[in-house]
Amino acid sequence: MLLTTRPDPSPSAHDRVYRGLRSRIMHGEIGPGKPLTIRGVGKEFGVSMTPAREAVRRLSAEGALTLSASGRVSTPELSHERLEELAALRSLIEVELASRALPRAHIALIDRLQAINARIHDDILRQDAVSYIRRNLEFHRTLYLRAQAPAMLAMAETVWLQLGPTMRALYGRLQRTTAPQHHRSIIMALKAGDEPALRLAVRSDVTQGLRMLVR
């Protein structure tokens, strides 16, 4: 007689918690230095302690959470040196991604970027920080997907993840009233097929705001 076993639900539960918490951190729903508990994470996502703990450990390994020797979990508070390092990484990785995307930047992509940028303006008018950060990253991801460089894009997303809580703090300091001017420069460079202008616009866009936090 064949014995059937029920599938272990924990891997899917762990993945659901990981993806949900990762999204919250990346998009600034949780500010810098905010404490979390395994029990609280499990309760939020309706899972037991085990998948919650594994998701927290995975995010800690990616630099999205800090895990002290005593077991205290929190979102990172980045030093000026760490911010400068992550800004430099964004500049290196994302400029290269944009450059690789340029030959595949068809009119549909440009239209898509313009539509996202218009919605960013709406998010700013509503003073919706989380939607602004989410949409800003959508703008960049949409462009970088055209580079067809998944390993490089994964590295960029890891940097975004580590910066997420700090980006929430930065939003309050920027006091924006319009969509980022460098987004328009990126779109113009794509339309013109101008690689030097594109590289400059992306570099300025991904580093300018972060520099405000290290002054």
N, C-alpha and C positions, 0 to 999 in steps of 0.2 A: 504494500500500500504506500502510495506517495504521500509524504507529509508536506503540507503547505505552511508557509510562515508568512505572517503579516510583515510588510515592509517597515523598516525602522523609520519612524517619522522624524527623528532628531536631525538628520542632515538637512532636510527641507526646512525645518523649524529654525535651525541655525542660520541657514542662508537667508531666510526671510528677515530675521532679526538683523543680521549683518547688513543686508541691503537697505533696510529701512533706517537703521541708525546711521549708516554711512551717508545716506542721502540727507538726513537731518544735519549732520555735521558739515558736510560739504557746502550746503546751501545756507549755512549761517543760522539755522533755527536754534542752535545752542551757542551761546556766547563763549568767549575765552575764559578759562579757569572755572568752569561750572562743574561741580561734583556730580557724579552718577553713582548709582549702586547697582549691583547685579540683580538684586531683588526688584528694584525699581524698573530696570530695563525689561526684566521678565514680565512684570505686571503690565507694562505699557504695551508689549507685543503679545501678551497672552500665552507665554511659554514658560516652561520650567526653568530652574536655575542653570541647568547644564547648557542648553543652546544659548542662553543669554551670556553665560560666562565665556563660551567659545567665541561668540561674536565680539565680545569686548577684547578678548586676547588677540583676535585677528586684527581688529582696528588699532590696538596698541602697537602691534608689530608694524603697521603701516604709518605710524606716527600721528594718527588721528586722535588718539587718546593717550594720556599718560597714566601709567600704572606704578604706584610707589611700592616700596618694599613692604609696607604695612598693608598693601592691598587697596589703597585709596585710588579711585578712578576719577579722572577729570579731563575736560578738554584742555589742550595746551595753551599756556600763555607764552607767546614767542618773544624771545629777546631780540634786541635790535640786530645782533649779529645773525641770528637765525632768519629774521625777516630779509636781511640783505642776501643771505645765501639762497633763500627760496625765490626771491625776486630775480636773482641771477639765473637760477635754473629755469624759471618761466621764460626769461628772455632767450636763453639758448635753445630750449626745446621748442617753444611755440613759434619762434621766428623760423626755425627750420621746417616745422610742420606747415606753416603758411607758404613758405617758398615751394615746398613739394606739392602743395595743393594748387598753386597758381596755374599750371598747365591744364588742369581739369576743372577750372572755374568757369563753368558754362553759365548761361544767362539765368537758368532756373535756380542755380545756387545763389547768384547775386540777388535775385528777387526774394529768395527765402531769407537771406541775411537782412535785407531791407525791411521785410515784414517783422522779423524778430526785433530789429532795432526800434521799430515803431511801437511795439509792445513794451519794450524797455522804457520808452518815454512815458507810457501810460502807468507803468509800475512806479516811476519816480513821482508822477503827479499824485498818485495814491499814497506815497510815502511807504510803500510796501517793500521793506528791505529784503525779505526772504525771496519774494518773487523777482526782485531786481537781480539779486545774486544768481538765482537759478537761470534767469533769462540771459544774463551776461555770459554765463558758462555755456548755455545752449548756443549762443552766437559763435563762440570760439570753437566748440565741439563740431558744430555744423560745418564750419570751414575746414577744420583739421581732418575730418573724416575723408575729405577728398584727397588727402595726402597718401592714403592707403599705406599707412605706417602704424599698424596697431600697437607694436611694442613702444614706440615713441609716444603715442597718444596715451597709453596706459601710464607711462611715466608722468606725463602732464597731469593726468587725473589724480595721481598720488600727491602731487604738489598742491593741486586745488583742494584736496581733502585735508591736508595739513593746514592750509590757510583759511579754511571755511569759517571757523569761529572768529578769527581776526578780521576777515572781510566784513563780518557783521559790525564789528567795532569801527572799522574804517568807513562804512557807509554813513554812520552818524557824523563823521568829521567832514566828509566830502560836501554835504549839503547840496546835492545836485538838484538842478531844476530842469535839465535837458539830458538826453542820452549822451554817452561819452563821445566827445568830438573825434577821438581816434577811430571809432567804429566807422564814421563817415569816411575818414581817410583810407581805411582798409577797403571799404567798398569801392571808392574811387580808383584806388590802385588796382583792384581786381578788374574793374571795367577797362582800365587802360592797359592791362597786362604789364604793369610797371613793377618789376620785382624789387628794385632798391627802395621804391616808395612804400611797397607793401611791408618789407622787412622793417623799415623805420617806423611805420604806423603801428605794427604789432608790438615791436619792442617798447615804444612809448606807452602804448595802452596797458601792457601788462606790468610795467614797472612804475609808472608815474604815481599812481595812487599809493602804492606801498611805500614809496619814498617819504610820504607825509608822516608815516608812523615812526620813522627812524630819525626825524629831525630833532 
